[in-house]
Each structure stands twice: as C-alpha cells, then as structure tokens.
C-alpha cells in the first residue's frame, strides 16, 4: 500500500478520531498525541489494513482503547480541562453568553457521566455513528447501546433543566 492509498483511506475519518480522543482525554494536546499514535499504528500495519471490513470502526476502537489506557496511566493526573465551543457571530452578546454557558454546562454534565455513557454520547450524537456501528465498536448489544444512550440523554436533560431552573419557583 502506497502513502497515497493510505491517506485516501484514513483522511476521511481522522477528524472523528481526534474528536473522540478529545472527548475522552479533554486536553487538545493529549487528543492530538492520541490521534497521531493511532494513525501511526495504522501506518505500521498498513499491509493488513485491507483485512478489516471497516477501517474507520477499527480506528475508533483503537482510539477508545488508547485513550482508556492513557487515562489509567499516571500521566492522566496531568491532563488539563480546556473547552473551545462554537461561536456564532450575528447573535447579541447576551445571547452568546447564554449559549456558551449552556454548552459549557452540557460539556460538564457529559464529563460527569459514567464512562460508557460518555463514549456512546460522543459516538452517536457528536460523531453520528449508527447504533450497529457503535455496538460493534464497543462490543455491546444494539439494545444496550440504545438504553445507555437514552439514560445518558435523560441525565443530561434533567441536570441541565435543574441548572437552568435553579432559584426559580
């Protein structure tokens, strides 16, 4: 496999690998390192890459496992929390502040979710994988993925509603 063939296979999903790593590791720098490590592993095994039915799903599984290993290591204590959220230019300042606050709260709530719920939220709602792909990546039953996602969304909705209604009777 040539470098061009490899890039044609990997480039379409490398940003998804990064976003999953960022969701799990939080730090942009750590996510970049994780992405580079996963892509390097794929490159080193380029001779066997065509054996995989879905290289993207395999890469996402590799990313998830790499990030979990990273979080379990002693270096995980040094990870810093930094979020860069979207910004719309044509909204009034007070509305931008409200949007940023809500997005920030959702991010904090997602970080508090159990690990499995956090990963499934990332894969389904952010990366937009379908249930079958998520089930395959996480080695779970399709129904279990749906139930876990439903519980995660319910928790986010309840905590966000509680946050926004704080002090209102």
C-alpha positions in Angstrom: 0.0 0.0 0.0 1.4 3.4 -1.0 1.2 6.5 1.1 -1.4 8.0 -1.2 -3.7 4.9 -0.9 -3.2 5.0 2.9 -4.1 8.7 3.1 -7.2 8.1 0.9 -8.4 5.5 3.4 -7.5 7.4 6.6 -8.1 11.1 5.8 -12.0 10.9 5.7 -12.2 9.9 9.4 -9.1 11.3 11.1 -11.0 14.2 12.5 -13.5 11.8 14.1 -10.6 10.0 15.7 -9.4 13.4 17.1 -12.9 14.4 18.4 -13.3 11.1 20.2 -9.9 11.4 21.7 -10.6 15.0 22.8 -13.9 13.9 24.3 -12.2 11.2 26.4 -8.9 13.0 27.2 -10.4 16.6 27.3 -6.9 18.1 26.6 -6.4 19.2 22.9 -2.7 18.3 23.1 -3.4 14.9 24.5 -6.0 14.3 21.9 -3.6 15.3 19.1 -1.0 12.9 20.5 -3.6 10.1 20.7 -4.7 10.7 17.1 -1.1 10.7 15.9 -0.4 7.5 17.8 -3.5 5.7 16.3 -2.6 6.9 12.8 1.0 5.7 13.3 -0.2 2.3 14.4 -2.4 2.1 11.3 0.5 3.1 9.1 2.7 0.4 10.7 0.1 -2.2 10.0 -0.8 -0.9 6.5 -0.1 -4.3 5.0 -3.0 -5.7 7.0 -5.4 -2.7 6.8 -7.3 -4.2 3.9 -8.3 -7.2 6.0 -10.6 -5.1 8.1 -14.2 -4.8 7.0 -14.5 -1.2 8.4 -11.2 0.6 8.9 -13.0 3.6 10.4 -14.7 1.5 13.1 -11.4 -0.3 13.8 -9.7 3.1 14.2 -12.3 4.4 16.6 -12.0 1.2 18.7 -8.2 1.7 18.7 -8.7 5.3 19.8 -11.1 4.4 22.5 -8.7 1.8 23.9 -5.6 4.0 23.6 -7.4 6.8 25.5 -8.6 4.5 28.2 -5.0 3.2 28.6 -3.8 6.8 28.7 -6.4 7.8 31.4 -5.4 4.8 33.5 -1.7 5.7 33.4 -0.1 8.1 35.9 0.1 10.8 33.3 -3.7 11.2 33.4 -3.3 13.3 36.6 -1.6 16.0 34.4 -4.4 16.4 31.9 -5.9 19.9 31.9 -9.5 20.8 31.1 -9.9 23.2 28.1 -13.0 23.5 26.0 -13.4 25.5 22.8 -17.0 25.8 21.8 -18.7 27.1 18.8 -19.4 30.8 18.4 -21.9 32.5 16.1 -21.1 36.0 15.0 -24.6 37.5 14.4 -26.1 37.0 17.8 -26.3 39.6 20.5 -23.7 39.4 23.2 -26.1 38.4 26.0 -27.4 35.5 23.8 -23.8 34.4 23.0 -23.1 34.3 26.7 -26.2 32.2 27.4 -25.3 29.8 24.5 -21.7 29.5 25.7 -22.9 28.9 29.3 -25.4 26.2 28.2 -22.8 24.5 26.0 -20.3 24.6 28.9 -22.9 23.1 31.2 -23.6 20.3 28.8 -19.9 19.6 28.5 -19.5 19.5 32.3 -22.5 17.2 32.6 -21.2 14.9 29.9 -17.9 14.7 31.7 -19.7 13.6 34.9 -21.5 10.7 33.1 -20.3 7.2 33.5 -17.5 6.3 31.0 -19.7 4.1 28.8 -22.5 6.7 28.6 -19.9 9.4 27.8 -18.4 7.3 24.9 -21.8 6.4 23.5 -23.0 10.1 23.6 -19.8 11.0 21.7 -20.1 8.4 19.1 -23.8 8.8 18.5 -24.6 12.5 19.0 -21.3 14.0 18.0 -19.7 11.6 15.6 -23.1 10.5 14.2 -22.4 6.8 14.0 -25.4 4.5 13.8 -26.3 2.1 16.6 -24.9 -1.0 14.8 -21.5 0.6 14.3 -21.4 1.7 18.0 -22.4 -1.7 19.1 -19.7 -3.3 17.1 -17.0 -0.8 18.2 -17.9 -1.2 21.9 -18.6 -4.9 21.7 -22.2 -4.4 23.0 -25.7 -5.4 22.1 -27.5 -2.9 19.9 -30.3 -2.7 22.5 -27.8 -2.0 25.3 -26.4 0.9 23.2 -29.9 2.4 22.8 -30.7 2.0 26.5 -27.3 3.5 27.6 -27.8 6.4 25.2 -31.3 7.1 26.4 -30.1 7.1 30.1 -27.3 9.5 29.2 -29.6 11.9 27.4 -32.1 11.7 30.2 -29.4 12.5 32.8 -28.1 15.4 30.7 -31.6 16.8 30.2 -32.5 16.5 33.9 -29.3 18.1 35.1 -29.4 20.9 32.5 -33.1 21.7 33.4 -32.2 21.7 37.1 -29.3 24.1 36.4 -31.4 26.4 34.3 -34.3 26.4 36.8 -32.0 27.0 39.9 -33.6 29.6 42.1 -36.9 29.7 40.1 -40.0 28.5 41.9 
